[in-house]
């Protein structure tokens, strides 16, 4: 049942119906928000990653300040955050394992959120740099 609710919440978020949700409040809403945020950050990461460099080592595409090697690391963090949010949804209330560590569903979702906040900070700085 939790998974069905998560899918519905995610569909609402991605479908634009979430504009009415100013702040995710329930556990399911927060997990869906984490997933939707991660997907948005992946798109932003792609848009900010340089794909081609000049002979001088400067990105050939203006506005793309991130080096591909660093972007891979950020993508890995986003993948872990998505995994943690997914694990949190399916975890029993009594707890379980989150990314290899004992956890509760709330703590697992908090871990996902903290990873997302770190990537958000990095992407915000990169967007400022790329302008």
C-alpha positions in Angstrom: 0.0 0.0 0.0 2.9 2.4 0.8 4.4 1.8 -2.6 1.1 2.6 -4.3 0.8 5.8 -2.4 4.4 6.7 -3.2 3.8 6.2 -6.9 0.6 8.3 -6.8 2.4 11.1 -4.8 5.3 11.0 -7.3 3.0 11.1 -10.2 1.3 14.2 -8.7 4.6 15.9 -8.1 5.9 15.1 -11.6 2.6 15.8 -13.3 2.4 19.4 -12.1 -0.4 18.8 -9.6 2.1 19.4 -6.8 1.9 23.1 -7.4 -0.8 23.1 -4.8 1.5 21.4 -2.3 3.6 24.2 -0.9 5.5 21.9 1.5 5.5 18.1 1.6 4.1 17.2 5.0 3.5 13.5 5.2 6.2 10.8 5.0 5.0 9.7 1.6 4.9 13.3 0.3 8.4 13.9 1.6 9.7 10.7 0.0 8.1 11.6 -3.3 9.5 15.1 -3.1 12.9 13.6 -2.5 12.6 11.5 -5.7 11.3 14.3 -7.8 14.0 16.6 -6.5 16.7 14.0 -7.4 15.3 13.7 -10.9 15.4 17.5 -11.3 18.9 17.7 -10.0 20.0 15.0 -12.5 18.7 17.2 -15.3 20.4 20.3 -13.9 23.6 18.3 -13.4 23.5 17.2 -17.1 22.9 20.8 -18.2 25.9 22.1 -16.2 28.4 19.4 -17.1 30.9 20.3 -19.7 31.1 17.7 -22.5 33.9 19.1 -24.6 37.1 21.0 -23.8 39.4 23.2 -25.9 43.1 22.4 -26.2 43.7 25.0 -23.5 41.5 23.0 -21.1 38.6 25.4 -21.1 35.0 24.2 -21.6 34.0 24.8 -25.1 30.4 25.3 -24.0 29.8 28.5 -22.0 27.6 28.0 -18.9 28.8 24.5 -18.2 31.2 24.8 -15.2 31.2 21.3 -14.0 33.9 18.8 -14.9 32.5 15.4 -16.0 34.5 13.5 -13.3 33.0 15.6 -10.5 29.5 15.3 -12.1 29.9 11.5 -11.9 30.4 11.8 -8.1 27.4 14.1 -7.8 25.3 11.6 -9.8 26.4 8.8 -7.5 25.2 10.9 -4.5 21.9 11.5 -6.2 21.6 7.8 -7.0 22.2 7.0 -3.3 19.7 9.6 -2.2 17.1 8.1 -4.5 17.8 4.6 -3.2 17.5 5.8 0.4 14.1 7.4 -0.3 12.9 4.3 -2.0 14.2 2.1 0.9 12.6 4.4 3.4 9.2 3.9 1.8 9.4 0.1 1.9 11.0 -0.1 5.4 8.9 -1.4 8.3 8.2 1.1 11.0 10.4 -0.9 13.3 13.3 -0.1 11.1 15.7 -1.9 8.9 18.8 -1.3 6.8 19.4 1.9 4.9 22.4 2.0 2.5 24.1 -0.6 4.6 23.4 0.9 8.0 20.7 0.1 10.6 18.0 2.8 10.4 14.4 3.9 10.9 12.3 5.0 7.9 12.5 8.6 9.2 16.3 8.5 9.5 16.7 6.9 6.1 14.6 9.6 4.5 16.5 12.3 6.4 19.7 10.8 5.0 18.3 11.1 1.5 17.3 14.6 2.1 20.7 15.6 3.5 22.4 14.2 0.4 20.0 16.1 -1.8 20.6 19.3 0.1 24.4 18.9 -0.5 24.0 18.4 -4.2 21.5 21.3 -4.4 24.1 23.6 -2.8 26.8 22.4 -5.3 24.5 22.9 -8.2 23.4 26.3 -7.0 27.0 27.4 -6.8 27.7 25.9 -10.2 24.8 27.8 -11.8 26.1 31.0 -10.3 29.6 30.3 -11.6 28.2 29.4 -15.1 26.5 32.7 -15.6 
